[in-house]
């Protein structure tokens, strides 16, 4: 690589254009938090209707993520990126002009198709273009774009909170980034690995030269091409049934489990319902709750920047472990905070008068709170002239709970952003063989969105039946299971070429992770067998690598200390 491991400007331009899909992903999943509070009042929606407005995008994303893998292999990454932009625009227009609830749901589903396709193809697209030394931070730039989209969504929701039909403008804004991405597409190259599979090696070579820059030796590009050819000759996998082979099934289970944990951590409820959660927590108005939602989204974005800076140095696995532990602590504290606010009781009551706390009263669509009388009454009850769905922090106990809820929510989001928010997408783009990468990625993406849908349509209902505290503690328990899984089964992939990562999963069954994970290189005999199909520079590169490994092995036998990094990454 060039000095300081900096890729050429061309790479950053390409990544910028591709990650507009991530920006749209973040905006369309984040904007509903502010819009939902307004739409609920305008259309008098029930909890179930709110959940399905949120879940509509997720439902579309399941379908989009599942099928985009097949078409990404058939048509290429660039075409799928183009189609997702067009669908984003169509969905934005449907939501903006929706006359009633069912049309809005349809628009959310259409947008979801694009969100699912973008969430699958963008990490793979970047991962296949990026130099291995900076692949972690470049793929994580997509997560930064997602968090940036969420922050923009919150800012726009805050600005339009008091505007008549402001929620329509919130949805309309999402069309503009999609138009920008469509304008960028003529300058985007196809993935070199897709071009090689099509037999267009000269085009792939030219793109790799632009990716690595003019200062790198020709042998580096030739070695990259040779690695892809070797992977294609040995993998013999291109159909969905090939995912059942052990060497593919193990990384698929890891990717799906990480995506499952990302959603069952409950994070997206914090994003979708953050304004609602903060109103439950005692913030007095829709606008003030939305303002603090902005702080939460900003935390997510800032800590994602931190992850970008450290992920290629500290590694994926270490960040995941730290993230899991921190999120568990944050959720436990959030549950304790809600005991102060709502109480640790099932808050579904037969009548509004049975509620003794404003936080519980505000969750019931039938009820409103009277701050003057400190009573929960039926909505529109003429006996009380100060009924509201907002909660003022009146007592010291309420204030402690309110600010503790905000602090623990921000801490939870910060630890999510450092690890669990980005590593599953990065690992998913790295661990699969070229022939089944898109198909396996689509299954992992569909797992993400399926679990997202389950969480988003059950969150408010669970808070009504097992209390808000119980809901957050349930998520903490699930994360504890995920922490054990990561510790036992997720290997480190930093610094490895995509074609070498899969060697980490060779062998029968799912084996516990071992601290020293060395990628076994080709033997001299294997190099000789393939010599006829490799260029002289590539053959020299592979032979030199074998000699380095042999020296390392000799040192190990002699009792010398051996570098703990994967040999292939030195």
Secondary structure, 3 states (H helix, E strand, C coil): CCHHHCCCHHHHHHHHHHCHHHHHHHHHHHHHHHHHHHHHHHHCCCHHHHHHHHHHHHHHHHHHHHHHHHHHHHHCHHHHHHHHHHHHHHHHHHHHCCCCHHHHHHHHHHHHHHHHHHHHHHHHHHHHHCCHHHHHHHHHHHHHHHHHHHHHHHHHHHHCCCCCCHHHHHHHCHHHHHHHHHHHHHHCCCCHHHHHHCCCHHHHHHHHHHHHCCCCCHHHHHHHHHHHHHHHHHHCCCCHHHHHCHHHHHHHHHHHHHHHHHHHCCHHHHHHCHHHHHHHCCCCCHHHHHHHHHHHHHHHHHHHHHHHHHHHHHCHHHHHHHHHHHHHHHHHHHHHHHHHHCCCCCCCCCCHHHCCCHHHHHHCCCEEEECCCCEEEECCCCCCCCEECCCCCCCHHHHHHHHHHHHHHHHHHHHHHHCCCCHHHHHHHHCCCHHHHHHHHHHHHHHHHHHHHHHHHHHHHHHHHCHHHHHHHHHHHHHHHHHHHHHHHCCCCCCCCHHHHHHHHCCCCCCCCCCCCCCCCCCHHHHHHCHHHCCHHHHHHHHHHHHHHHHHHHHHHCCCCCCCCCHHHC
